[in-house]
Amino acid sequence: MLIRLLRWGLAGALVAWTLIRALGLERGYPLVPMFAFAPYVALLALVVAGLAVWRRWWRGAVVVGACAAILTAPLVPRAVPNRAPADAPGVRLRVLAANIAANDVPAERIVRDLRRWDVDVLSAVELPPQVVAAYDSAGIRSVLPHRVLRALPGFEGTGLYSRLPLRQLPGPRGTEFGLAAAGLRPPGAGPVEIVSVHIRAPTDSAASAQWRRELRTLPSAGRGPLRVLAGDFNATLDHAGMRGVLDRGYRDAAEQAGVGLRPTWPSGRRRSPTLVTIDHVLADRRARVISARTVTIPGSDHRGVLAELLLPRA
């Protein structure tokens, strides 16, 4: 009797999770942070469905198998590349989204990596003034000479460093952190607007409500200049709020490159696996993605996302 109750209880929990995920109903704390782990629940559903078949628990196998199918379906596109061919015509732009964790110690290593990765635009979040000074001393101007910065104390600042000239733009309003925004025009392409994104983490009920509001403040794409959003969204593609951003005219670069399941946080901690994918480069749907990968950001607890975008010619 107890085993029957336990297995139907697990099946019921998976059904509830599946309905919330399918309908985008996750709200408040702790549901919002829990849904960052949705791929692991999909894996759990697959395992439970397999065990149900093995134990010949047919009703449970049908119920849990349906949950597994529904939960797994959104994960498949993240592992299947849909990128542009390497020789496709257009203008290339390499964007690095990096949460640098307000750490100024590895400045020289980061500058070397920026040069090695041939980065065109760096979106740096958790950027305080002392890190800006450390990067200047390390020679970042020799790699990325142009900048639009909103460097603030602690973890609240963001900034854009670029190989190309930048024109400062007003950032989204209503965000806890200062979001830097800029316009640039790559040779041969039309104008591009880029925002360095850092959304508040949904760590409690009030923060979860603020998290949702901040995602809604991010600008739409599809009309006017091409837009790119890059940084730490504190959200995965399994969050309805994040999918709402994509629905406003964006594609996730990692998903397009087939690496959308590679986690970015927490990173660099001993004995702590990297678990969730909360750092992103979102590209205007009028652009295409050539490649994307995660990279180590020295001194940070996040992995960065390095994406090569293909912009249409002007």
N, C-alpha and C positions, 0 to 999 in steps of 0.2 A: 504493500500500500504506500509506504513512504517513498519507495523508488518511483512508483507511478506518479505521485504528487510532484516529486523533484523533476522528473523529465518533462511533465506537462508544464510545470512552472517555468523551466528553461525555455520550452517552446513558446509559451505565452510571452515571456520577456523578449524573445527574438521577434515575435509578431508585432509587439508594441514598438520596438525599435524600428522595424521595417516600415511600419505605417508612419511614424514620425519622420523618418528619413525620406520616404517617398513623397510625402505631402509638405515637406519643409516646415515642420511644426516645432522644431526645437526652439525653445524660448527660455531665457533666464538661466540662472545658475542652479545646479551644476550641469544642466543638459548641454549648454553651448560648449563648454570645454570638453565634455565627454565625447561630443560628436567629432572632435579632431581625431579620435581613434576609430572612426567608422570602418576603415579597411580591416582592422583586426577583428571587428565584430563580424564582418563578412566572412573572414577566414574561419571564425568560430562556427558560424552557421554551416559552412561547408563540411567542417569536421563532424558536427552534430548530425547533419543529414547522412553522412557516410556511416556513422555509428548506428543510426536508426535503421538503415538498410541492413547492416551487418547483424543487428539484433532482431531483424524482421518486425520492427515496430512500424508497420506500414502507414498508419495514419500520421504518426509523428514525422515519418520520412517525407510524406507529401507536404505537410505544413511547413516544416523546417526547410525542405528543399525549395519550396516556393520563395521563402525568405532569402535563402542563399542566392537564388537566381536574381531576385530584385536588387539585393545589396551588391552583388558582384558586377552586374551590368554597367553601372557608372564607372567602375574601376578599369574596365577593359580599354577604353580609349586612352587612358593615361599611360598604358604600356605598349600601345600600338602607334608607331610613328606616322605622322601626317605632315611631315615637314617638306619644305621646298627643295627641289634638286640643287645640288651644290653649284651647278652651272646656270641656274635660272637667272634671267635678266632682272636687273634692279640695282638698288643702292644698298650696301650693307652697313649695318649699325650694330656694334657690339656693346651691350648694356650689362653692367654688373650690379645686382642688388645685394647689398652687404650690410648686415647689422654688425657694427664694429664694437658694440658693447662698451662704448666710452673708454676704450683701452688705447692709450697712447704709446705703450711700450713697444709693440711690434711695428712701428711706423715705417721703418726702413724696409722690413720684409714685405709689407703691403705695397709699398711703392715699387719694389722689384717685381712683385706679382702682377701689378697693373701693367707694367711694361711687357712682361712675359706673355700675358694674356691678350695683349694688344687691345685693351679696353678703350672704347670711344667715350662712354659716359659711365660714371660711377654714381650710383645712388647710395649714399651712406646715411644710415640711421643710427640713433643713439650717439650723436655727434656733439660733444661739448667743445668749448673754445680751446681747451688745452690740447685736444686731439688735432684740431685745425693747426695749431702752432707746431705740434710734433710733425705733422705731415709736411708742412712748409719747410721745416728744418731738414726733413728727409729727402726733399727735392721733388715733391709731387708736381710742382709747376713745370718741370721738365718733361713730364708725361702728359699731364692734364692741366694745361695752363689757365683754363677758364673755369669760373665757379659762380654758383648762386647758393649762398649758405644761409641757413637759419640755425646757427650754432647756439645752443642753449645749455645751461648747467645741467649736470646729471645725465639723464637718459632721454631728454625731451627734444634735442636738436636733430635736424636732418640737413642734408646738403647734396648738391649736385656738382661734380667735377667733370670737366669735359675737354676733349681734344678740340672741339669745335666751339666757336663763339656762342655765348649764351645771352639770352635776353630775359631778365627777371620778370616773372609773372606772379600775380596774386595766388596764393595757395588756397585750398579749400578752407572754408570757415567752419567753426564749430568743432574743431578737433582739439584734443588735449595737448598733443604735441605740435610743434611748429613744422608744417610740411612745406618744404621748398619746392617751387615750381619754376620752370624755365622753358623758353622756346629756343629752338635751334633750326638751322637749315643745312642739312648735309648736301655737299655738292652733287648736283644732278637730281636731287629729290625735292619734294615740296616741304613746307614748314612742318615741324614736329614739336609737340608740346609734351613735356615729361614731368611727372610729379614723383618726388621722393616720399614714399608712403610709410608711415608708422602708425598703426591703429592700436588703440589701447587694448591690452589683454583682458579677456572676460573672466576676471579672477573672483568676482562676487556678483551679487544681483545688480547693484548699481553700475558696476563696470561692464556687465553684459549688456545692459540697456545702452550705455554710452558706446560700446563696441558696435552695436547694430546701427546707431545713429551715424557714427563716423563712416562706416562703410557706405551708407547712403549719400554722404556728402561728396564722395569721389566723383570726378567729372565723367560724363558719358563720352563715348567715341562714335565714329561713323560719319560725322559731319564736320566740316571745317578742317583745321589742321589735324594730321594724324596724332594720336595720343598714345603715350606709354606710361603705365603705372609700375613702379618698381620699388620693392622694399619688403618690410616685415608687416604683413597684414594680420598677424595673429589669427588667421583663419585658413581653413583648408577648403578644397573644392567640395567637401561633403557638407559644408555649412550653407544653408539657404541664403544667408546674407552675402556670402562670397559668390554664389551662383547668380545672385541678383546683380552684382557688379559685372560679371561676364555677360549677362544678358543685355547690358547697356552698350555693347559693341566691342567686346574684347575677346581675345583668346589667351589662354595660359600657355606661355612659351614652353615650359617643361612638358605639359601634356601634349602639345603639338610635336615635340621631339621624341615622345615615347618614354620620357623619364619622369612622368608626373607622380609616380609612387615613391620616388626617392625622398626620404625625410630630410629636414633641414635643422630640426631642433629636438632635444638639446645636443650640442656637439662639443667635442673637446673636453668632456668631463670623464675622469677615470671611472671605469666600471659602469658607465651610464650609456646605454645605447641611444642612438639618434632615432626618434620615434615618429614625429609628426612633420607634415609639410606645410609650414606657415609662411615661408618666404617665397615671393613670386616676382616674375616679370610678366605683366599683362600687356599684350600688344594689340593695337587697333586691328580690327578684322580686315582692314584694307591692306595691311602688311602681312607678310608670311614669315614663318620661322624656319631658319636654316638648321640651327642646332641649339641645344641648351644642355647644361650640365650643372651639377652642384660642385662647389669648390670650397676648400678650406680657407677660412678667414682667420689668420693668426690672432690669438688672444681673445677670440669671440666664442660664445656658446651657441652661435648659429653658423650653419654653412651658407655660403653665398650661392646665388643663382646667376650664372653667366650665360647670356642668350645672344645669339647672332640673328638679327632681324633683317628681312629683305623688304626694303621700302620701294613702292612704285616710283618709277621715274617721273619727273615733273613734265 
